[in-house]
Amino acid sequence: MTWLMLLGALLCMLCVGLGTPDSEGFPPRTPHNCPHKCICAADLLSCTGLGLQDVPVELPAATADLDLSHNALQRLRPGWLAPLFQLRALHLGHNELEALGRGVFANASGLRLLDLSSNALRALGRHDLDGLGALEKLLLFNNRLVHLDEHAFHGLSALSHLYLGCNELASFSFDHLHGLSATHLLILDLSSNRLGHISVPELAALPAFLKNGLYLHNNPLPCDCRLYHLLQRWHQRGLSAVRDFAREYICLAFKVPASRVRFFQHSRVFENCSSAPALGLERPEEHLYALVGRSLRLYCNTSVPAMRIAWVSPQQELLRAPGSRDGSIAVLADGSLAIGNVQEQHAGLFVCMATGPRLHHNQTHEYNVSVHFPRPEPEAFNTGFTTLLGCAVGLVLVLLYLFAPPCCCCRRACRCRRWPRTPSPLHELSAQSSVLSTTPPDAPSRKASVHKHVVFLEPGRRGLNGRVQLAVAEEFDLCNPGGLQLKAGSESASSIGSEGPMTT
């Protein structure tokens, strides 16, 4: 037993001295079938920036994301993707591909993203993109594309984003979109091309959700009145493709590159354009007003019954049953759209898309929803109390009017009301009419009676004929009218011999 224990200890010491395969002395294991100098991590394979002129022969079958960008690839072999049955994203940008060819993507039925940007492609044939029925995003910008086959995108029924910007396309068919289905297409980038002729009716017939993602800036568009009014209306409606790049929409006034005019900055060029031909090009959307916290129901009304109905939200989310990702919008069994609790995020353009054997791609219905906050309700107003108060105040005023005399005169207890004197016409004619005084002017100064007022009368010098004129003193006592003193004076009258004061 002793020698067995010694043998075991020796073996342990030997294992510690040599180390294990996982120790630092051994290099890490290379994943199975990983190409030389490439990086393999789980389901990701990156061979970018290695100067490859051809695709590696052996590729890991578990690859779901393959990056071959920034190389020198010039061609792709038919069927080269056959082992990659789990492939979901393929990056081939920044290479030297001049053509694709038939059957290149024949075994990529599960591919969702295809990046062919920044290559040297000059044309797309009818069968170059066959086998991409599940493709959602196709990047073809920054190539040299001059021609697109009439059915170049036929079969891409799930495509939602198509980028064709920075090419040399001189025309594009908006009628059938070169075989595309507009049911799912949300982004169509045709910017920075050579589009010089565009059919305005075809543009107007596009679904509203596609107009919102149709980029036409930096093209030599014609200075057409109908096109100007159409783009102006899109700009007023706030369609992001026009609103975000308004400064880059140009047109050629005289079909000469030097005659470029900016659509939304030089409106004087279109002053003589009549808006009448532009009317009726587009079906106006229906405006709806909703309050925050309330419910909203939208119905998809089409000309003929539809087999399938889908909606596009203002956030460009494709809505099918049961509804949106956040659960705030529901798509019901009859195709209608229901919002149980309206919020600010629900403001914008909702588009209903109806598909069927007898429906064209422009069979849509648009709702422009405006969301407002409800006005605060006014506080309850007690009309009964105010009515009672008004009646009480009115009764008090009536009693005061009926029982309170205008002047309450007591002989010595109260002060009587003084009435202002109104001058008579005769008084105005004579400069020396009635003179009011408490003592006669010629009489010696003496103290007047306490309870008497003396009034002196003088005949007028102009047309009074000796008649006596009565002048009431300004401080005439209405409580004691008997104490009135008169003065009669005349140059021709002799009945009154004395010019002194007379008391009555």
Disulfide bonds with the S-S distance in Angstrom:
Cys34-Cys40 2.06
Cys38-Cys47 2.03
Cys223-Cys251 2.02
Cys225-Cys273 1.95
Cys300-Cys352 1.50
